[in-house]
Amino acid sequence: MEYGARIGIIPPQYANYRQNYMCVFDIECLETDYHGKREGMDQNIEKEQKLASLAVGSNLPGTTPAFFCRKSSKPEDGQVLIDQFIKYIDDVHEKLQEELPA
């Protein structure tokens, strides 16, 4: 930030701003044998990772940790899990925007 302020990209009053908040996640997958097409892929692929669950949390005030678990192996249930995760991240981002200096 200090460098950006020094070269005029960032307003000088933000030169010492430090990001105090973070958001972290953990993804869990199940490994299965790969049976799909291999055209255009590395021929050494033997296994594939299938999304099982995501846990996410932030130290941003007003947020609580969340855990999202896939209900079944159906593709649409994988999409539901991803949608829930992205919504959480979007909500955290919105709260972060409120915390940033104007």
C-alpha positions as CSV (number, residue, x, y, z in Angstrom):
1,M,0.0,0.0,0.0
2,E,2.8,2.4,0.9
3,Y,4.4,1.9,-2.5
4,G,1.1,2.5,-4.3
5,A,0.6,5.7,-2.3
6,R,4.2,6.8,-3.0
7,I,3.7,6.5,-6.8
8,G,0.3,8.1,-6.7
9,I,-2.0,5.1,-7.4
10,I,-3.4,5.0,-3.8
11,P,-4.5,8.1,-1.9
12,P,-1.8,9.0,0.7
13,Q,-4.2,8.6,3.7
14,Y,-4.4,4.8,2.9
15,A,-0.6,4.2,2.8
16,N,-0.6,2.4,6.2
17,Y,-3.9,0.6,5.8
18,R,-3.7,-3.1,6.7
19,Q,-6.3,-5.8,5.9
20,N,-7.3,-7.3,9.3
21,Y,-9.9,-9.8,8.0
22,M,-9.7,-13.0,6.1
23,C,-11.9,-15.7,4.8
24,V,-10.7,-19.3,4.6
25,F,-12.2,-22.5,3.3
26,D,-11.6,-26.3,3.3
27,I,-12.8,-28.5,0.5
28,E,-13.2,-32.2,0.9
29,C,-13.4,-34.6,-2.1
30,L,-13.9,-38.3,-2.6
31,E,-11.4,-40.0,-4.9
32,T,-12.8,-42.4,-7.5
33,D,-11.5,-44.2,-10.5
34,Y,-11.6,-42.1,-13.7
35,H,-13.7,-43.6,-16.4
36,G,-14.3,-40.6,-18.7
37,K,-13.0,-39.6,-22.1
38,R,-9.3,-38.9,-22.1
39,E,-9.0,-37.0,-25.4
40,G,-6.9,-33.9,-24.9
41,M,-6.0,-35.0,-21.4
42,D,-2.9,-36.4,-19.7
43,Q,-3.0,-40.1,-20.3
44,N,-1.8,-40.8,-16.7
45,I,-5.1,-39.8,-15.1
46,E,-6.2,-42.7,-13.0
47,K,-8.4,-41.0,-10.3
48,E,-10.8,-38.1,-10.2
49,Q,-11.9,-35.9,-7.3
50,K,-15.6,-35.6,-6.6
51,L,-16.7,-32.7,-4.4
52,A,-18.2,-33.9,-1.1
53,S,-18.2,-30.8,1.2
54,L,-17.0,-27.3,1.9
55,A,-16.4,-25.5,5.2
56,V,-15.8,-21.8,5.3
57,G,-15.3,-19.2,7.9
58,S,-14.2,-15.6,8.4
59,N,-12.9,-13.4,11.2
60,L,-15.0,-10.5,9.9
61,P,-17.5,-9.2,12.5
62,G,-21.0,-10.4,11.8
63,T,-20.1,-13.6,10.1
64,T,-20.4,-17.2,11.4
65,P,-18.6,-20.3,10.0
66,A,-20.6,-22.5,7.6
67,F,-20.4,-26.1,6.5
68,F,-22.0,-27.3,3.2
69,C,-22.3,-31.0,2.4
70,R,-23.4,-32.5,-0.8
71,K,-26.7,-34.4,-0.4
72,S,-26.1,-37.0,-3.1
73,S,-23.8,-37.8,-6.1
74,K,-26.3,-36.1,-8.5
75,P,-24.7,-33.3,-10.4
76,E,-27.4,-30.9,-9.4
77,D,-26.6,-31.5,-5.7
78,G,-23.0,-30.6,-6.4
79,Q,-24.2,-27.4,-8.0
80,V,-26.4,-26.6,-4.9
81,L,-23.3,-27.0,-2.7
82,I,-21.3,-24.6,-4.9
83,D,-24.1,-22.1,-5.0
84,Q,-24.4,-22.1,-1.2
85,F,-20.6,-21.6,-0.9
86,I,-20.6,-18.7,-3.5
87,K,-23.5,-17.0,-1.6
88,Y,-21.5,-17.2,1.6
89,I,-18.5,-15.7,0.0
90,D,-20.6,-13.0,-1.6
91,D,-22.2,-12.2,1.8
92,V,-18.7,-11.9,3.4
93,H,-17.5,-9.7,0.6
94,E,-20.5,-7.4,1.1
95,K,-19.8,-7.1,4.8
96,L,-16.1,-6.5,4.0
97,Q,-17.1,-3.6,1.7
98,E,-18.9,-2.0,4.7
99,E,-15.7,-2.3,6.8
100,L,-13.3,-0.7,4.3
101,P,-12.4,3.0,4.7
102,A,-14.3,5.3,2.4
